[in-house]
Amino acid sequence: MILDLIKELNELKIGDVYEDQDLRNYTTYKAGGVAKAIVSPDNTEGLIKLLSFLKKHKIKHKVLGNGSNLIFVGKEYNGVLIKLDNFQKLEIDDNFVTVGAGYPLVKLALRTARIGLTGLEFAAGIPGTIGGAIFMNAGAYKSDMGYIVSTIKVLTPKLEVETLTNSDLDFHYRSSMLQKYPGFICLEATLRLRFGQADIILDVINDRKKRRIESQPLEYPSAGSVFRNPEGDYAGRLIEEIGYKGKNIGGAYVSDKHANFIINKDHASGEDIYKLIKEIKEQVRKKYKIELHIEQEIVK
């Protein structure tokens, strides 16, 4: 890493630069060490300038959305995290919604519901950004981003802006082409929704919110479901069957309310959470010969 990274980043004049940031403030797990630098570019030109600089100096970097699916392991992320918070474009044309990668998913779900557009109800309880939701193909209630994304604009590894179609993105259960090729960065998306009745759509959202409160440990920091459901089964059931409800490592606990949630109950570190995940995987593999696949991303 170059001698005075923060000074060099500020001299790029591309947006806000934050030094030595506590990652507990940037993840829904409220866990993690310290990030050497976090940068929020003002626009695509600033992002290109930043990435050119980082690549030239071979500095580790990662795009960070709302931190709702990340586990930072270690005391320091010795690189640059990029926040696309300023990518907040929103245009609605009939049933097509064009939205920036940094726009909050829950906010968009509620905004489209109120004007009678249906298709995003599943997202009303997912605390991520548009870019992160597309990257992970976030979903719930038998729907996901793959059903509604028409096209996205990306920045390619060659730092060129291109448009990708739904079929290009190869959406599958909790996966997309962006996971396989992380050099592509989502800048904005165009979603194709359907016309509906606002009151009915909002009733669905409110009903699901009530069910989430009753069935999920929303009172504690977490990152939602830890594992993908194996085909024909439920990860939560398997974890419960191995007796892991309430099990803890350090401050990280398997929720008593929903076994596929790990919660930060008592100042858990990223390492606590990661160790508990690995232990669960091992025990399920040992008892059921089933390999659980983690939905969340481990960042070292």
QUILIN-V403618 format. One record per helix or strand of 3 or more residues. SS is the DSSP state (a for helix, b for strand). FROM is the first residue (numbers start at 1). TO is the last residue. If there is no record, write none. Layout:
BEGIN
ss:SS from:FROM to:TO
ss:SS from:FROM to:TO
END
This chain:
BEGIN
ss:a from:5 to:11
ss:b from:15 to:22
ss:a from:23 to:25
ss:b from:34 to:41
ss:a from:44 to:56
ss:b from:61 to:64
ss:b from:70 to:72
ss:b from:76 to:83
ss:b from:90 to:93
ss:b from:96 to:100
ss:a from:105 to:114
ss:a from:121 to:125
ss:a from:130 to:136
ss:a from:145 to:147
ss:b from:149 to:155
ss:b from:161 to:165
ss:a from:167 to:169
ss:a from:177 to:180
ss:b from:185 to:192
ss:a from:198 to:215
ss:a from:235 to:241
ss:b from:252 to:254
ss:b from:261 to:264
ss:a from:270 to:288
ss:b from:297 to:299
END
